[in-house]
Amino acid sequence: MSEEESTRPWGRYEILQESYLHKVKCIYVKPGTRLSYQRHQKRREHWFIVSGVATVVIDGQTFTKLPGETVTVQVGQLHRIGNSGTEELVFVEIQTGTYFGEDDIERIEDDYAR
């Protein structure tokens, strides 16, 4: 597995493009799993749902997103995405800001005790 690909308990992601201005990932979430409830101090994220059914939480509000729909997460907003469907959830995440490292993740709640 290359540095551009990473496996996680909820699925995996691939880095499609990266520069000092942005990072683009394709994220694959297994049915019945979700990412941690988290926030970032140095980046915002824009998600484009490609396939599957996404359950999204932004600052405590929950809603469903379907293929073709988008979500914008501002710097400092609490957020989470999960797969509430029976097929793999695929979405593209575009990060913009000043820093894109994985250490800019502040986990508030995590199903995998990370």
Phi, psi and omega in degrees: 000132182279171176296339181278355181234142180213134177265139179231167179300331182270350182155232181200168172218157175235135174275119183270325182202147181208137173212183178289347181261337187198167171218139178238127179237149165253123187244133182242120184244125180294150177305138177077008179242168179208157176279169181292155172279118194212174172211164180231145180261345188236005180211155169248161182229146174233124183251136173243117182282122181267311179207156181093184181242120181259134168258118186246137174239124176235118180047045175087352178262131183252137176209165182255139176234140183246169180308135181093347180267162184230163177222138173244129179246119181278161175306131177084351179284136172288137183206157178202147172228140180219166181256105180265003182262191181255353177244164180302136174270129177236129174216154177259131180247125177250119180257135173228150181151212184249349182200138187236014181291152179294342179281003172266023176257118172257106181276126179265321179213136183215127180291347187244016175053042176270000000 
